[in-house]
């Protein structure tokens, strides 16, 4: 699927498929965190079952008003206890499948929102 950004001032996701996405023309094949502010790093997990509280605690350290969690091929919710650091900082979390998370991130980033996307990329 090809995605088109509204604003060219932010990192945007320009394509997505099973196990990959492209950001500014670079193909990425591992789970990552991306922010409209320009941060991008490997999230250190390759499947939903590999996630832990530490993954969400790291998101709470970022300057975001909302975190979009792309949970892979289907929508899956993390345990509420893992979200405590985000709740304590009043950072919203929206959970959806990764394809929807890519689209939502682009829309919010294009609007100039302080958005972070944590995207779980599952192969095949």
Biopython code that builds the backbone (N, CA, C, O; Angstrom):
import numpy as np
from Bio.PDB.StructureBuilder import StructureBuilder

atoms = [
    (1, "UNK", "N", (0.835, -1.151, 0.000)),
    (1, "UNK", "CA", (0.000, 0.000, 0.000)),
    (1, "UNK", "C", (0.895, 1.234, 0.000)),
    (1, "UNK", "O", (1.870, 1.281, 0.750)),
    (2, "UNK", "N", (0.591, 2.212, -0.808)),
    (2, "UNK", "CA", (1.355, 3.451, -0.876)),
    (2, "UNK", "C", (0.616, 4.524, -0.087)),
    (2, "UNK", "O", (-0.591, 4.700, -0.250)),
    (3, "UNK", "N", (1.340, 5.239, 0.767)),
    (3, "UNK", "CA", (0.754, 6.277, 1.601)),
    (3, "UNK", "C", (1.356, 7.617, 1.227)),
    (3, "UNK", "O", (2.539, 7.697, 0.899)),
    (4, "UNK", "N", (0.551, 8.675, 1.272)),
    (4, "UNK", "CA", (1.010, 10.005, 0.902)),
    (4, "UNK", "C", (0.914, 10.951, 2.095)),
    (4, "UNK", "O", (-0.154, 11.075, 2.695)),
    (5, "UNK", "N", (2.018, 11.625, 2.453)),
    (5, "UNK", "CA", (1.977, 12.563, 3.578)),
    (5, "UNK", "C", (1.328, 13.885, 3.184)),
    (5, "UNK", "O", (1.382, 14.284, 2.020)),
    (6, "UNK", "N", (0.707, 14.575, 4.163)),
    (6, "UNK", "CA", (0.155, 15.908, 3.946)),
    (6, "UNK", "C", (1.228, 16.970, 4.113)),
    (6, "UNK", "O", (1.200, 17.996, 3.433)),
    (7, "UNK", "N", (2.168, 16.733, 5.006)),
    (7, "UNK", "CA", (3.221, 17.684, 5.307)),
    (7, "UNK", "C", (4.573, 17.038, 5.032)),
    (7, "UNK", "O", (4.789, 15.868, 5.348)),
    (8, "UNK", "N", (5.474, 17.806, 4.444)),
    (8, "UNK", "CA", (6.793, 17.266, 4.134)),
    (8, "UNK", "C", (7.824, 17.656, 5.186)),
    (8, "UNK", "O", (9.013, 17.383, 5.017)),
    (9, "UNK", "N", (7.380, 18.295, 6.275)),
    (9, "UNK", "CA", (8.282, 18.741, 7.328)),
    (9, "UNK", "C", (8.544, 17.679, 8.388)),
    (9, "UNK", "O", (9.403, 17.879, 9.246)),
    (10, "UNK", "N", (7.832, 16.557, 8.355)),
    (10, "UNK", "CA", (7.943, 15.528, 9.387)),
    (10, "UNK", "C", (8.328, 14.195, 8.757)),
    (10, "UNK", "O", (8.152, 13.981, 7.558)),
    (11, "UNK", "N", (8.861, 13.298, 9.601)),
    (11, "UNK", "CA", (9.094, 11.927, 9.137)),
    (11, "UNK", "C", (7.744, 11.312, 8.812)),
    (11, "UNK", "O", (6.832, 11.345, 9.638)),
    (12, "UNK", "N", (7.610, 10.761, 7.635)),
    (12, "UNK", "CA", (6.344, 10.117, 7.292)),
    (12, "UNK", "C", (6.610, 8.710, 6.781)),
    (12, "UNK", "O", (7.693, 8.399, 6.286)),
    (13, "UNK", "N", (5.602, 7.879, 6.915)),
    (13, "UNK", "CA", (5.664, 6.502, 6.441)),
    (13, "UNK", "C", (5.102, 6.498, 5.032)),
    (13, "UNK", "O", (3.933, 6.821, 4.823)),
    (14, "UNK", "N", (5.930, 6.135, 4.070)),
    (14, "UNK", "CA", (5.512, 6.232, 2.670)),
    (14, "UNK", "C", (5.023, 4.918, 2.086)),
    (14, "UNK", "O", (4.489, 4.907, 0.977)),
    (15, "UNK", "N", (5.188, 3.811, 2.801)),
    (15, "UNK", "CA", (4.689, 2.524, 2.323)),
    (15, "UNK", "C", (4.682, 1.507, 3.441)),
    (15, "UNK", "O", (5.442, 1.613, 4.404)),
    (16, "UNK", "N", (3.799, 0.504, 3.300)),
    (16, "UNK", "CA", (3.684, -0.527, 4.321)),
    (16, "UNK", "C", (3.268, -1.830, 3.664)),
    (16, "UNK", "O", (2.450, -1.841, 2.744)),
    (17, "UNK", "N", (3.843, -2.937, 4.148)),
    (17, "UNK", "CA", (3.458, -4.273, 3.712)),
    (17, "UNK", "C", (3.792, -5.255, 4.818)),
    (17, "UNK", "O", (4.372, -4.860, 5.830)),
    (18, "UNK", "N", (3.441, -6.529, 4.654)),
    (18, "UNK", "CA", (3.723, -7.519, 5.697)),
    (18, "UNK", "C", (5.222, -7.594, 6.019)),
    (18, "UNK", "O", (6.021, -8.001, 5.175)),
    (19, "UNK", "N", (5.595, -7.204, 7.231)),
    (19, "UNK", "CA", (6.975, -7.298, 7.675)),
    (19, "UNK", "C", (7.890, -6.164, 7.254)),
    (19, "UNK", "O", (9.098, -6.248, 7.473)),
    (20, "UNK", "N", (7.355, -5.097, 6.651)),
    (20, "UNK", "CA", (8.204, -3.980, 6.232)),
    (20, "UNK", "C", (7.401, -2.684, 6.176)),
    (20, "UNK", "O", (6.171, -2.690, 6.130)),
    (21, "UNK", "N", (8.133, -1.578, 6.181)),
    (21, "UNK", "CA", (7.563, -0.277, 5.865)),
    (21, "UNK", "C", (8.675, 0.596, 5.320)),
    (21, "UNK", "O", (9.853, 0.268, 5.462)),
    (22, "UNK", "N", (8.312, 1.698, 4.703)),
    (22, "UNK", "CA", (9.313, 2.645, 4.209)),
    (22, "UNK", "C", (9.080, 4.004, 4.857)),
    (22, "UNK", "O", (7.950, 4.469, 5.009)),
    (23, "UNK", "N", (10.199, 4.617, 5.230)),
    (23, "UNK", "CA", (10.187, 5.952, 5.817)),
    (23, "UNK", "C", (11.167, 6.787, 5.015)),
    (23, "UNK", "O", (12.357, 6.478, 4.950)),
    (24, "UNK", "N", (10.659, 7.843, 4.406)),
    (24, "UNK", "CA", (11.499, 8.721, 3.590)),
    (24, "UNK", "C", (12.310, 7.904, 2.576)),
    (24, "UNK", "O", (13.478, 8.207, 2.333)),
    (25, "UNK", "N", (11.708, 6.886, 1.991)),
    (25, "UNK", "CA", (12.355, 6.069, 0.975)),
    (25, "UNK", "C", (13.229, 4.937, 1.490)),
    (25, "UNK", "O", (13.734, 4.147, 0.693)),
    (26, "UNK", "N", (13.421, 4.837, 2.796)),
    (26, "UNK", "CA", (14.247, 3.776, 3.379)),
    (26, "UNK", "C", (13.362, 2.609, 3.818)),
    (26, "UNK", "O", (12.408, 2.798, 4.572)),
    (27, "UNK", "N", (13.679, 1.414, 3.347)),
    (27, "UNK", "CA", (12.906, 0.227, 3.723)),
    (27, "UNK", "C", (13.354, -0.268, 5.098)),
    (27, "UNK", "O", (14.545, -0.467, 5.334)),
    (28, "UNK", "N", (12.400, -0.465, 5.998)),
    (28, "UNK", "CA", (12.642, -0.923, 7.364)),
    (28, "UNK", "C", (11.970, -2.283, 7.515)),
    (28, "UNK", "O", (10.821, -2.456, 7.106)),
    (29, "UNK", "N", (12.682, -3.254, 8.102)),
    (29, "UNK", "CA", (12.119, -4.597, 8.263)),
    (29, "UNK", "C", (12.170, -5.081, 9.708)),
    (29, "UNK", "O", (12.182, -6.287, 9.958)),
    (30, "UNK", "N", (12.198, -4.154, 10.657)),
    (30, "UNK", "CA", (12.162, -4.520, 12.074)),
    (30, "UNK", "C", (11.257, -3.537, 12.810)),
    (30, "UNK", "O", (11.089, -2.393, 12.389)),
    (31, "UNK", "N", (10.685, -3.996, 13.899)),
    (31, "UNK", "CA", (9.790, -3.155, 14.692)),
    (31, "UNK", "C", (10.522, -1.898, 15.132)),
    (31, "UNK", "O", (11.705, -1.942, 15.469)),
    (32, "UNK", "N", (9.813, -0.781, 15.126)),
    (32, "UNK", "CA", (10.468, 0.473, 15.442)),
    (32, "UNK", "C", (9.525, 1.451, 16.102)),
    (32, "UNK", "O", (8.310, 1.256, 16.153)),
    (33, "UNK", "N", (10.136, 2.520, 16.609)),
    (33, "UNK", "CA", (9.417, 3.666, 17.140)),
    (33, "UNK", "C", (9.809, 4.855, 16.283)),
    (33, "UNK", "O", (10.988, 5.061, 15.995)),
    (34, "UNK", "N", (8.821, 5.632, 15.878)),
    (34, "UNK", "CA", (9.054, 6.820, 15.059)),
    (34, "UNK", "C", (8.253, 7.966, 15.657)),
    (34, "UNK", "O", (7.128, 7.773, 16.118)),
    (35, "UNK", "N", (8.836, 9.160, 15.648)),
    (35, "UNK", "CA", (8.103, 10.320, 16.155)),
    (35, "UNK", "C", (8.087, 11.417, 15.107)),
    (35, "UNK", "O", (8.975, 11.509, 14.259)),
    (36, "UNK", "N", (7.063, 12.240, 15.185)),
    (36, "UNK", "CA", (6.962, 13.379, 14.280)),
    (36, "UNK", "C", (8.104, 14.364, 14.519)),
    (36, "UNK", "O", (8.446, 15.146, 13.632)),
    (37, "UNK", "N", (8.692, 14.329, 15.713)),
    (37, "UNK", "CA", (9.801, 15.224, 16.060)),
    (37, "UNK", "C", (11.127, 14.787, 15.447)),
    (37, "UNK", "O", (12.124, 15.497, 15.573)),
    (38, "UNK", "N", (11.155, 13.630, 14.785)),
    (38, "UNK", "CA", (12.365, 13.191, 14.106)),
    (38, "UNK", "C", (13.084, 12.025, 14.739)),
    (38, "UNK", "O", (14.067, 11.537, 14.181)),
    (39, "UNK", "N", (12.625, 11.563, 15.887)),
    (39, "UNK", "CA", (13.265, 10.402, 16.518)),
    (39, "UNK", "C", (12.837, 9.126, 15.804)),
    (39, "UNK", "O", (11.712, 9.007, 15.318)),
    (40, "UNK", "N", (13.765, 8.179, 15.756)),
    (40, "UNK", "CA", (13.454, 6.862, 15.194)),
    (40, "UNK", "C", (14.458, 5.869, 15.752)),
    (40, "UNK", "O", (15.665, 6.102, 15.699)),
    (41, "UNK", "N", (13.954, 4.751, 16.293)),
    (41, "UNK", "CA", (14.854, 3.726, 16.816)),
    (41, "UNK", "C", (14.178, 2.372, 16.779)),
    (41, "UNK", "O", (12.952, 2.262, 16.749)),
    (42, "UNK", "N", (15.017, 1.340, 16.782)),
    (42, "UNK", "CA", (14.534, -0.041, 16.801)),
    (42, "UNK", "C", (13.842, -0.294, 18.134)),
    (42, "UNK", "O", (14.339, 0.120, 19.182)),
    (43, "UNK", "N", (12.684, -0.980, 18.099)),
    (43, "UNK", "CA", (11.915, -1.206, 19.319)),
    (43, "UNK", "C", (12.339, -2.477, 20.042)),
    (43, "UNK", "O", (11.919, -2.708, 21.176)),
    (44, "UNK", "N", (13.155, -3.295, 19.414)),
    (44, "UNK", "CA", (13.724, -4.467, 20.081)),
    (44, "UNK", "C", (12.766, -5.619, 20.320)),
    (44, "UNK", "O", (12.911, -6.339, 21.308)),
    (45, "UNK", "N", (11.799, -5.812, 19.450)),
    (45, "UNK", "CA", (10.892, -6.963, 19.555)),
    (45, "UNK", "C", (10.395, -7.317, 18.154)),
    (45, "UNK", "O", (10.253, -6.443, 17.299)),
    (46, "UNK", "N", (10.135, -8.595, 17.928)),
    (46, "UNK", "CA", (9.717, -9.008, 16.589)),
    (46, "UNK", "C", (8.338, -9.660, 16.556)),
    (46, "UNK", "O", (7.871, -10.091, 15.501)),
    (47, "UNK", "N", (7.689, -9.729, 17.721)),
    (47, "UNK", "CA", (6.327, -10.276, 17.776)),
    (47, "UNK", "C", (5.654, -9.761, 19.046)),
    (47, "UNK", "O", (6.324, -9.341, 19.990)),
    (48, "UNK", "N", (4.351, -9.797, 19.059)),
    (48, "UNK", "CA", (3.583, -9.270, 20.187)),
    (48, "UNK", "C", (3.986, -9.936, 21.500)),
    (48, "UNK", "O", (4.102, -9.271, 22.529)),
    (49, "UNK", "N", (4.195, -11.235, 21.460)),
    (49, "UNK", "CA", (4.534, -11.992, 22.668)),
    (49, "UNK", "C", (5.891, -11.599, 23.256)),
    (49, "UNK", "O", (6.171, -11.919, 24.411)),
    (50, "UNK", "N", (6.727, -10.920, 22.492)),
    (50, "UNK", "CA", (8.043, -10.486, 22.969)),
    (50, "UNK", "C", (7.998, -9.128, 23.674)),
    (50, "UNK", "O", (9.002, -8.690, 24.235)),
    (51, "UNK", "N", (6.850, -8.466, 23.651)),
    (51, "UNK", "CA", (6.721, -7.164, 24.297)),
    (51, "UNK", "C", (6.693, -7.303, 25.811)),
    (51, "UNK", "O", (6.301, -8.336, 26.354)),
    (52, "UNK", "N", (7.118, -6.239, 26.477)),
    (52, "UNK", "CA", (7.069, -6.201, 27.933)),
    (52, "UNK", "C", (6.844, -4.777, 28.413)),
    (52, "UNK", "O", (6.803, -3.843, 27.612)),
    (53, "UNK", "N", (6.703, -4.618, 29.695)),
    (53, "UNK", "CA", (6.459, -3.302, 30.287)),
    (53, "UNK", "C", (7.554, -2.308, 29.918)),
    (53, "UNK", "O", (7.284, -1.118, 29.753)),
    (54, "UNK", "N", (8.794, -2.793, 29.788)),
    (54, "UNK", "CA", (9.921, -1.897, 29.477)),
    (54, "UNK", "C", (9.762, -1.219, 28.123)),
    (54, "UNK", "O", (10.237, -0.098, 27.939)),
    (55, "UNK", "N", (9.105, -1.873, 27.174)),
    (55, "UNK", "CA", (8.885, -1.264, 25.860)),
    (55, "UNK", "C", (7.986, -0.031, 25.978)),
    (55, "UNK", "O", (8.227, 0.981, 25.319)),
    (56, "UNK", "N", (6.960, -0.114, 26.809)),
    (56, "UNK", "CA", (6.033, 1.006, 26.971)),
    (56, "UNK", "C", (6.600, 2.074, 27.897)),
    (56, "UNK", "O", (6.286, 3.254, 27.737)),
    (57, "UNK", "N", (7.430, 1.685, 28.861)),
    (57, "UNK", "CA", (8.087, 2.665, 29.730)),
    (57, "UNK", "C", (8.988, 3.577, 28.905)),
    (57, "UNK", "O", (9.072, 4.776, 29.170)),
    (58, "UNK", "N", (9.653, 3.018, 27.918)),
    (58, "UNK", "CA", (10.525, 3.838, 27.063)),
    (58, "UNK", "C", (9.712, 4.864, 26.276)),
    (58, "UNK", "O", (10.178, 5.979, 26.042)),
    (59, "UNK", "N", (8.506, 4.492, 25.870)),
    (59, "UNK", "CA", (7.644, 5.428, 25.137)),
    (59, "UNK", "C", (7.242, 6.607, 26.017)),
    (59, "UNK", "O", (7.086, 7.724, 25.524)),
    (60, "UNK", "N", (7.073, 6.365, 27.309)),
    (60, "UNK", "CA", (6.676, 7.426, 28.239)),
    (60, "UNK", "C", (7.763, 8.479, 28.401)),
    (60, "UNK", "O", (7.479, 9.593, 28.842)),
    (61, "UNK", "N", (8.996, 8.146, 28.055)),
    (61, "UNK", "CA", (10.106, 9.091, 28.164)),
    (61, "UNK", "C", (10.153, 10.067, 26.992)),
    (61, "UNK", "O", (10.916, 11.033, 27.018)),
    (62, "UNK", "N", (9.351, 9.821, 25.974)),
    (62, "UNK", "CA", (9.367, 10.668, 24.782)),
    (62, "UNK", "C", (8.392, 11.834, 24.956)),
    (62, "UNK", "O", (7.439, 11.751, 25.730)),
    (63, "UNK", "N", (8.644, 12.909, 24.231)),
    (63, "UNK", "CA", (7.786, 14.093, 24.301)),
    (63, "UNK", "C", (6.610, 13.903, 23.345)),
    (63, "UNK", "O", (6.654, 14.347, 22.198)),
    (64, "UNK", "N", (5.561, 13.241, 23.825)),
    (64, "UNK", "CA", (4.413, 12.953, 22.965)),
    (64, "UNK", "C", (3.123, 13.297, 23.687)),
    (64, "UNK", "O", (3.039, 13.228, 24.913)),
    (65, "UNK", "N", (2.119, 13.668, 22.905)),
    (65, "UNK", "CA", (0.780, 13.825, 23.476)),
    (65, "UNK", "C", (-0.026, 12.557, 23.259)),
    (65, "UNK", "O", (-0.971, 12.280, 23.998)),
    (66, "UNK", "N", (0.351, 11.781, 22.236)),
    (66, "UNK", "CA", (-0.335, 10.519, 21.968)),
    (66, "UNK", "C", (0.648, 9.526, 21.363)),
    (66, "UNK", "O", (1.517, 9.892, 20.572)),
    (67, "UNK", "N", (0.495, 8.264, 21.749)),
    (67, "UNK", "CA", (1.270, 7.162, 21.186)),
    (67, "UNK", "C", (0.305, 6.274, 20.413)),
    (67, "UNK", "O", (-0.735, 5.867, 20.931)),
    (68, "UNK", "N", (0.660, 5.982, 19.179)),
    (68, "UNK", "CA", (-0.100, 5.051, 18.354)),
    (68, "UNK", "C", (0.650, 3.726, 18.398)),
    (68, "UNK", "O", (1.800, 3.647, 17.966)),
    (69, "UNK", "N", (0.005, 2.691, 18.918)),
    (69, "UNK", "CA", (0.618, 1.370, 19.015)),
    (69, "UNK", "C", (0.075, 0.486, 17.910)),
    (69, "UNK", "O", (-1.103, 0.130, 17.908)),
    (70, "UNK", "N", (0.949, 0.132, 16.963)),
    (70, "UNK", "CA", (0.607, -0.811, 15.902)),
    (70, "UNK", "C", (0.958, -2.209, 16.364)),
    (70, "UNK", "O", (2.136, -2.559, 16.441)),
    (71, "UNK", "N", (-0.050, -3.013, 16.674)),
    (71, "UNK", "CA", (0.155, -4.302, 17.350)),
    (71, "UNK", "C", (0.399, -5.477, 16.413)),
    (71, "UNK", "O", (0.284, -6.629, 16.831)),
    (72, "UNK", "N", (0.733, -5.210, 15.159)),
    (72, "UNK", "CA", (1.004, -6.292, 14.213)),
    (72, "UNK", "C", (-0.130, -6.464, 13.222)),
    (72, "UNK", "O", (-0.827, -5.507, 12.885)),
    (73, "UNK", "N", (-0.309, -7.689, 12.761)),
    (73, "UNK", "CA", (-1.310, -7.981, 11.726)),
    (73, "UNK", "C", (-2.739, -7.795, 12.209)),
    (73, "UNK", "O", (-3.641, -7.526, 11.416)),
    (74, "UNK", "N", (-2.941, -7.939, 13.508)),
    (74, "UNK", "CA", (-4.295, -7.755, 14.059)),
    (74, "UNK", "C", (-4.214, -6.917, 15.330)),
    (74, "UNK", "O", (-3.151, -6.781, 15.936)),
    (75, "UNK", "N", (-5.338, -6.368, 15.716)),
    (75, "UNK", "CA", (-5.409, -5.503, 16.887)),
    (75, "UNK", "C", (-5.344, -6.331, 18.167)),
    (75, "UNK", "O", (-6.206, -7.174, 18.418)),
    (76, "UNK", "N", (-4.309, -6.080, 18.976)),
    (76, "UNK", "CA", (-4.135, -6.752, 20.267)),
    (76, "UNK", "C", (-3.757, -5.700, 21.299)),
    (76, "UNK", "O", (-3.009, -4.767, 21.003)),
    (77, "UNK", "N", (-4.271, -5.853, 22.490)),
    (77, "UNK", "CA", (-4.071, -4.851, 23.529)),
    (77, "UNK", "C", (-3.032, -5.300, 24.554)),
    (77, "UNK", "O", (-3.057, -6.445, 25.005)),
    (78, "UNK", "N", (-2.114, -4.394, 24.923)),
    (78, "UNK", "CA", (-1.144, -4.727, 25.972)),
    (78, "UNK", "C", (-1.835, -4.728, 27.333)),
    (78, "UNK", "O", (-2.864, -4.073, 27.496)),
    (79, "UNK", "N", (-1.288, -5.452, 28.315)),
    (79, "UNK", "CA", (-1.855, -5.422, 29.667)),
    (79, "UNK", "C", (-1.850, -3.993, 30.227)),
    (79, "UNK", "O", (-0.906, -3.234, 30.007)),
    (80, "UNK", "N", (-2.894, -3.646, 30.937)),
    (80, "UNK", "CA", (-3.032, -2.291, 31.482)),
    (80, "UNK", "C", (-1.849, -1.897, 32.368)),
    (80, "UNK", "O", (-1.457, -0.731, 32.380)),
    (81, "UNK", "N", (-1.285, -2.833, 33.098)),
    (81, "UNK", "CA", (-0.161, -2.521, 33.991)),
    (81, "UNK", "C", (1.033, -1.963, 33.218)),
    (81, "UNK", "O", (1.783, -1.143, 33.748)),
    (82, "UNK", "N", (1.214, -2.393, 31.987)),
    (82, "UNK", "CA", (2.334, -1.909, 31.182)),
    (82, "UNK", "C", (2.177, -0.435, 30.812)),
    (82, "UNK", "O", (3.158, 0.225, 30.470)),
    (83, "UNK", "N", (0.969, 0.077, 30.876)),
    (83, "UNK", "CA", (0.684, 1.439, 30.428)),
    (83, "UNK", "C", (0.797, 2.472, 31.543)),
    (83, "UNK", "O", (0.634, 3.665, 31.290)),
    (84, "UNK", "N", (1.069, 2.043, 32.757)),
    (84, "UNK", "CA", (1.124, 2.969, 33.898)),
    (84, "UNK", "C", (2.061, 4.159, 33.675)),
    (84, "UNK", "O", (1.685, 5.282, 34.009)),
    (85, "UNK", "N", (3.270, 3.965, 33.122)),
    (85, "UNK", "CA", (4.139, 5.130, 32.896)),
    (85, "UNK", "C", (3.522, 6.153, 31.935)),
    (85, "UNK", "O", (3.698, 7.358, 32.116)),
    (86, "UNK", "N", (2.808, 5.680, 30.925)),
    (86, "UNK", "CA", (2.140, 6.594, 29.995)),
    (86, "UNK", "C", (0.998, 7.327, 30.695)),
    (86, "UNK", "O", (0.839, 8.537, 30.534)),
    (87, "UNK", "N", (0.217, 6.598, 31.462)),
    (87, "UNK", "CA", (-0.911, 7.197, 32.181)),
    (87, "UNK", "C", (-0.414, 8.245, 33.171)),
    (87, "UNK", "O", (-1.012, 9.314, 33.295)),
    (88, "UNK", "N", (0.671, 7.946, 33.871)),
    (88, "UNK", "CA", (1.228, 8.879, 34.858)),
    (88, "UNK", "C", (1.638, 10.202, 34.219)),
    (88, "UNK", "O", (1.576, 11.249, 34.863)),
    (89, "UNK", "N", (2.054, 10.159, 32.960)),
    (89, "UNK", "CA", (2.469, 11.381, 32.258)),
    (89, "UNK", "C", (1.353, 11.948, 31.384)),
    (89, "UNK", "O", (1.570, 12.887, 30.619)),
    (90, "UNK", "N", (0.161, 11.372, 31.505)),
    (90, "UNK", "CA", (-1.010, 11.832, 30.758)),
    (90, "UNK", "C", (-0.787, 11.778, 29.247)),
    (90, "UNK", "O", (-1.198, 12.676, 28.512)),
    (91, "UNK", "N", (-0.133, 10.717, 28.805)),
    (91, "UNK", "CA", (0.094, 10.475, 27.380)),
    (91, "UNK", "C", (-0.939, 9.457, 26.921)),
    (91, "UNK", "O", (-1.026, 8.357, 27.467)),
    (92, "UNK", "N", (-1.717, 9.829, 25.918)),
    (92, "UNK", "CA", (-2.737, 8.926, 25.403)),
    (92, "UNK", "C", (-2.123, 7.794, 24.596)),
    (92, "UNK", "O", (-1.064, 7.958, 23.991)),
    (93, "UNK", "N", (-2.792, 6.644, 24.589)),
    (93, "UNK", "CA", (-2.349, 5.497, 23.792)),
    (93, "UNK", "C", (-3.533, 4.980, 22.997)),
    (93, "UNK", "O", (-4.603, 4.726, 23.549)),
    (94, "UNK", "N", (-3.335, 4.829, 21.708)),
    (94, "UNK", "CA", (-4.340, 4.231, 20.828)),
    (94, "UNK", "C", (-3.738, 2.964, 20.248)),
    (94, "UNK", "O", (-2.613, 2.980, 19.748)),
    (95, "UNK", "N", (-4.477, 1.872, 20.311)),
    (95, "UNK", "CA", (-4.005, 0.584, 19.813)),
    (95, "UNK", "C", (-4.792, 0.197, 18.575)),
    (95, "UNK", "O", (-6.017, 0.313, 18.538)),
    (96, "UNK", "N", (-4.069, -0.268, 17.558)),
    (96, "UNK", "CA", (-4.687, -0.704, 16.305)),
    (96, "UNK", "C", (-3.709, -1.610, 15.580)),
    (96, "UNK", "O", (-2.554, -1.718, 15.991)),
    (97, "UNK", "N", (-4.148, -2.266, 14.503)),
    (97, "UNK", "CA", (-3.195, -3.068, 13.738)),
    (97, "UNK", "C", (-2.165, -2.131, 13.111)),
    (97, "UNK", "O", (-2.404, -0.929, 12.998)),
    (98, "UNK", "N", (-1.033, -2.673, 12.710)),
    (98, "UNK", "CA", (0.076, -1.835, 12.255)),
    (98, "UNK", "C", (-0.251, -1.051, 10.991)),
    (98, "UNK", "O", (0.185, 0.093, 10.860)),
    (99, "UNK", "N", (-1.001, -1.623, 10.062)),
    (99, "UNK", "CA", (-1.372, -0.882, 8.847)),
    (99, "UNK", "C", (-2.165, 0.369, 9.211)),
    (99, "UNK", "O", (-1.878, 1.451, 8.700)),
    (100, "UNK", "N", (-3.152, 0.235, 10.081)),
    (100, "UNK", "CA", (-3.948, 1.384, 10.517)),
    (100, "UNK", "C", (-3.090, 2.373, 11.298)),
    (100, "UNK", "O", (-3.277, 3.584, 11.179)),
    (101, "UNK", "N", (-2.154, 1.870, 12.092)),
    (101, "UNK", "CA", (-1.274, 2.743, 12.869)),
    (101, "UNK", "C", (-0.399, 3.602, 11.955)),
    (101, "UNK", "O", (-0.163, 4.773, 12.251)),
    (102, "UNK", "N", (0.079, 3.036, 10.857)),
    (102, "UNK", "CA", (0.880, 3.807, 9.898)),
    (102, "UNK", "C", (0.060, 4.961, 9.324)),
    (102, "UNK", "O", (0.538, 6.093, 9.257)),
    (103, "UNK", "N", (-1.161, 4.675, 8.916)),
    (103, "UNK", "CA", (-2.029, 5.712, 8.347)),
    (103, "UNK", "C", (-2.350, 6.790, 9.384)),
    (103, "UNK", "O", (-2.295, 7.983, 9.088)),
    (104, "UNK", "N", (-2.684, 6.360, 10.595)),
    (104, "UNK", "CA", (-3.045, 7.303, 11.653)),
    (104, "UNK", "C", (-1.858, 8.180, 12.035)),
    (104, "UNK", "O", (-2.011, 9.386, 12.229)),
    (105, "UNK", "N", (-0.676, 7.578, 12.143)),
    (105, "UNK", "CA", (0.535, 8.354, 12.442)),
    (105, "UNK", "C", (0.730, 9.451, 11.396)),
    (105, "UNK", "O", (0.964, 10.607, 11.750)),
    (106, "UNK", "N", (0.636, 9.102, 10.115)),
    (106, "UNK", "CA", (0.840, 10.098, 9.058)),
    (106, "UNK", "C", (-0.147, 11.252, 9.166)),
    (106, "UNK", "O", (0.229, 12.410, 8.985)),
    (107, "UNK", "N", (-1.402, 10.944, 9.458)),
    (107, "UNK", "CA", (-2.415, 11.998, 9.582)),
    (107, "UNK", "C", (-2.078, 12.924, 10.742)),
    (107, "UNK", "O", (-2.063, 14.144, 10.576)),
    (108, "UNK", "N", (-1.808, 12.358, 11.913)),
    (108, "UNK", "CA", (-1.523, 13.179, 13.091)),
    (108, "UNK", "C", (-0.214, 13.950, 12.946)),
    (108, "UNK", "O", (-0.142, 15.118, 13.327)),
    (109, "UNK", "N", (0.812, 13.318, 12.407)),
    (109, "UNK", "CA", (2.091, 14.009, 12.189)),
    (109, "UNK", "C", (1.907, 15.150, 11.191)),
    (109, "UNK", "O", (2.470, 16.231, 11.367)),
    (110, "UNK", "N", (1.118, 14.908, 10.145)),
    (110, "UNK", "CA", (0.849, 15.940, 9.145)),
    (110, "UNK", "C", (0.092, 17.131, 9.711)),
    (110, "UNK", "O", (0.192, 18.240, 9.186)),
    (111, "UNK", "N", (-0.667, 16.905, 10.781)),
    (111, "UNK", "CA", (-1.389, 17.984, 11.464)),
    (111, "UNK", "C", (-0.501, 18.734, 12.452)),
    (111, "UNK", "O", (-0.938, 19.703, 13.073)),
    (112, "UNK", "N", (0.748, 18.284, 12.597)),
    (112, "UNK", "CA", (1.664, 18.942, 13.523)),
    (112, "UNK", "C", (1.530, 18.483, 14.965)),
    (112, "UNK", "O", (2.016, 19.157, 15.873)),
    (113, "UNK", "N", (0.883, 17.353, 15.191)),
    (113, "UNK", "CA", (0.706, 16.829, 16.549)),
    (113, "UNK", "C", (1.998, 16.192, 17.048)),
    (113, "UNK", "O", (2.817, 15.737, 16.249)),
    (114, "UNK", "N", (2.181, 16.160, 18.364)),
    (114, "UNK", "CA", (3.332, 15.495, 18.982)),
    (114, "UNK", "C", (2.980, 14.015, 19.117)),
    (114, "UNK", "O", (2.565, 13.556, 20.182)),
    (115, "UNK", "N", (3.150, 13.289, 18.036)),
    (115, "UNK", "CA", (2.734, 11.891, 17.968)),
    (115, "UNK", "C", (3.949, 10.980, 17.861)),
    (115, "UNK", "O", (4.948, 11.309, 17.221)),
    (116, "UNK", "N", (3.832, 9.833, 18.505)),
    (116, "UNK", "CA", (4.830, 8.768, 18.421)),
    (116, "UNK", "C", (4.097, 7.521, 17.968)),
    (116, "UNK", "O", (2.998, 7.235, 18.442)),
    (117, "UNK", "N", (4.703, 6.773, 17.048)),
    (117, "UNK", "CA", (4.144, 5.482, 16.635)),
    (117, "UNK", "C", (5.120, 4.383, 17.030)),
    (117, "UNK", "O", (6.303, 4.434, 16.693)),
    (118, "UNK", "N", (4.611, 3.395, 17.744)),
    (118, "UNK", "CA", (5.373, 2.194, 18.094)),
    (118, "UNK", "C", (4.803, 1.080, 17.234)),
    (118, "UNK", "O", (3.674, 0.637, 17.445)),
    (119, "UNK", "N", (5.587, 0.630, 16.268)),
    (119, "UNK", "CA", (5.074, -0.248, 15.217)),
    (119, "UNK", "C", (5.706, -1.628, 15.278)),
    (119, "UNK", "O", (6.917, -1.783, 15.114)),
    (120, "UNK", "N", (4.881, -2.611, 15.511)),
    (120, "UNK", "CA", (5.309, -4.003, 15.553)),
    (120, "UNK", "C", (5.204, -4.565, 14.140)),
    (120, "UNK", "O", (4.110, -4.644, 13.580)),
    (121, "UNK", "N", (6.339, -4.955, 13.565)),
    (121, "UNK", "CA", (6.362, -5.513, 12.210)),
    (121, "UNK", "C", (6.542, -7.014, 12.296)),
    (121, "UNK", "O", (7.573, -7.505, 12.757)),
    (122, "UNK", "N", (5.533, -7.734, 11.850)),
    (122, "UNK", "CA", (5.568, -9.192, 11.842)),
    (122, "UNK", "C", (5.744, -9.669, 10.412)),
    (122, "UNK", "O", (5.058, -9.186, 9.511)),
    (123, "UNK", "N", (6.642, -10.597, 10.193)),
    (123, "UNK", "CA", (6.912, -11.110, 8.846)),
    (123, "UNK", "C", (5.709, -11.874, 8.308)),
    (123, "UNK", "O", (4.940, -12.490, 9.045)),
    (124, "UNK", "N", (5.584, -11.802, 6.959)),
    (124, "UNK", "CA", (4.581, -12.593, 6.246)),
    (124, "UNK", "C", (3.239, -12.334, 6.676)),
    (124, "UNK", "O", (2.297, -12.933, 6.157)),
]
sb = StructureBuilder()
sb.init_structure("model")
sb.init_model(0)
sb.init_chain("A")
sb.init_seg("    ")
for serial, (resi, resn, name, xyz) in enumerate(atoms, 1):
    if name == "N":
        sb.init_residue(resn, " ", resi, " ")
    sb.init_atom(name, np.array(xyz, "f"), 0.0, 1.0, " ", f" {name:<3s}", serial, name[0])
structure = sb.get_structure()
